[in-house]
Amino acid sequence: MVTGTLVCVAYPFLPNGHLSTSLAYNGLGLASFVMIVAGVRRHRPGAARAWWIFTTGVLSFVIADTVSEMTGIVLHDRPFPFWDDLLYFLAYPLLVAGLVMIARGRGRRERAGLVDAAIIAAGVGLVYWVFVIQPTLGDTGSPLFARLVNVGYPTYDVVMCAVVVRLIGRPGARVASLWLLTAGCVVNFGTDVVWSLTEAYDGGPINAGYMLAYVLWAAAALHPSMGSIGQGAGDRPRFGRGRLLLLGGVTMTVPAVLFLQGALGQHVNWPAIGVGAVVLFLLVLTRLGGFVGQTQRQAAELETLAMRDDLTGLANRRRFELRLRAASSSQVCLLDLNGFKQVNDRHGHAVGDHLLIAVAARLDAELDGEGLLARMGGDEFALLLTDATAAEGDAVVDRLARVLREPFAVDGHELLVGAAIGIADGADPVEVLRRADVAMYAAKTTKARFRRYAVELDDRADEEARLGAEMRAALDAGRFTLVYQPIVSLPDGEIRYVESLIRWDKRSPAEFIPVAERNGLIVELGEWILRTACAQFVAWQAAYGEDAPERISVNVSARQLAEPGFAWVVADALAANGMAPGHLIVEVTETAVFGGGVAVRAVKELHELGVKIALDDFGTGHSSLGLLQTVPVDVLKVDKSFVDNLALAGRHAVIATALIQVADGLGLTAVAEGVETAEQALSLYELGYRLAQGYHFGRPVPEPAFRGIGAAAR
């Protein structure tokens, strides 16, 4: 391409009419034709037939150029019209046909592109007709045939202009080959315009323009991207601001022509201008009608998508709530699957998604259009029954509970999932949803098939709200405390680390931690635990020196990991207490990081800080080993369930052995949890465990005995 461009630049400086000029001009044209053929054969584009038609048009151009040049050299005067004009007239339709086929789209996209091209062509055609074509036809001093031939070239220019517009505006990827092809057409069209407006043709700069078009076409064929022209053609055409301004500007050609003819003192060509105005008006109206139709279709599609759940195809929460607000009275049923989290944990999220699809299909089939079934999010579904009695609502809910008792065959698994179902009635949409949610929670708690809302069920919800308020007040008043359970070395029982655990009066963490998870207080509470534990660790280091624990661990929930900037919170807590990151262990559960995303990124950020990561309850989830490949882990805390029956022969000992082998093989630290007897401690030591934790070594206390506990444990 560079060589060809240099030849084009040098061409106007060659002596006019000399043999070298003809050789350069025709030689470059022939070389471009050969390169286009080579490019088509090498890249084998999808629109191969279109490229071959286009190539034939280029060859016809080259032959016409050669005839024209040789005629001028031999006869010293080129007749007009001549045989080369016939070849040029044959070349244009071939070029246009090939380019149209290359730029062709499908369906409405194709029609929109053709209308855009027709609008541009109409505007350019009006200008050509008024200032070039009609004056040429009216020149009675020339033979009629010569005038018709003269008119043919600008007519083809108008068609080429439309093709260029179609190339530029076609849908799909804008690859380099397409830009080069379009540039060649633009240069060819521009050169034709200059040639049409030039009275004295001297060949030099004008021929250089045609030569440059050859070079650009050859580069387009040789570029590797030419084979991908047309890919992505299913994309919607973009009716952006640029296209709108272009089409709007073209409609201004009518007043522009009027103004220009008046300014030049010419007779206004009213018939041509009138026809051009009508044609442009109809084309623009057609295009805008298509655009409005497309916008309406897209709006309808978006509305459908906005009201439908992507996974199950059911109505989504938004559609459900809109229908609920429109109903005068209704029965609302909320359904939450039991055991869905375990399915996700054991079999993966793909199986979980397929299970949700299967549940939705079974519920929908059972209802058979009775009421509006929706997926509210996660594993929660809702049913709206308008104008139904309480008895009718209970009967429908009972049917749903019954069909869900049958197992689901999903991805080769037989899965059993129950459901907690709550039902309520009322006219107020917000209140009826709240009541159904309260009833569903009661069904989940009592393991009932379903529960209908009753006033007394609010007491339980009120209790949780009260507990949340008390937790808020306790945190503000500093009534939460931390206790620390030793993690010791085996077999000597010396304290190596401690795990920090939260306590609140006489309440069990199992009672208030889930409430904190649900109401979001766990985020603030977790930060308090982190900062308090770090401060305590630094105090122990100062007080006990070498007898102090080497590290301290804190438990972090999935809700905390999902918080933006959690790694920064940890880093700030460490810096505020002057504590090295390597002394802190953050304990996460498998389920907290199983889903990936924000949680895994947070863990990776913590690890990059130098904080140690412990995987708690290791071995209880189906993805344990897989997590070790995706999550940076330093410590494996082997679940208590593998320690409880360790003394018994069988799979418990085998699993415990396998887990320590995994830890050792990966260079990780293994901690056995829940050690309650000396026999368990000995068995663990014999299996290869060197760290353990449990009541046998010490219960969680505010101040572990960092001296002498080893002797007591032995």
Secondary structure, DSSP 8 states (H G I E B T S, - for coil): -HHHHHHHHHGGGS-TT-HHHHHHHHHHHHHHHHHHHHHHHHH--TTHHHHHHHHHHHHHHHHHHHHHHHHHHHHSS--SS-HHHHHHHHHHHHHHHHHHHHT---HHHHHHHHHHHHHHHHHHHHHHIIIIIHHHHT-TTS-HHHHHHHHHHHHHHHHHHHHHHHHHH-SS---HHHHHHHHHHHHHHHHHHHHHH-SS--SHHHHHHHHHHHHHHHHHHHSGGGGGTTTTTTS-----HHHHHHHHHHTTHHHHHHHHHHHTT----HHHHHHHHHHHHHHHHHHHHHHHHHHHHHHHHHHHHHTB-TTT-SB-HHHHHHHHHH-SSEEEEEEEEESHHHHHHHH-HHHHHHHHHHHHHHHHHHHTTSSEEEEEETTEEEEEEET--HHHHHHHHHHHHHHTTS-EEETTEEE--EEEEEEEEES-HHHHHHHHHHHHHHHHHHT-S-EE--TTHHHHHHHHHHHHHHHHHHHHHT-EEEEEEEEEETTT--EEEEEEEEEETTB-HHHHHHHHHHHSHHHHHHHHHHHHHHHHHHHHHHHHGGGS-SEEEEE--HHHHTSTTHHHHHHHHHHHHT--GGGEEEEEEHHHHHT-THHHHHHHHHHHHT-EEEEEEETSSTTHHHHHHHS--SEEEE-THHHHTTTSSSHHHHHHHHHHHHHHHTT-EEEE----SHHHHHHHHHHT--EEESTTT---BSS--TTTHHHHH-
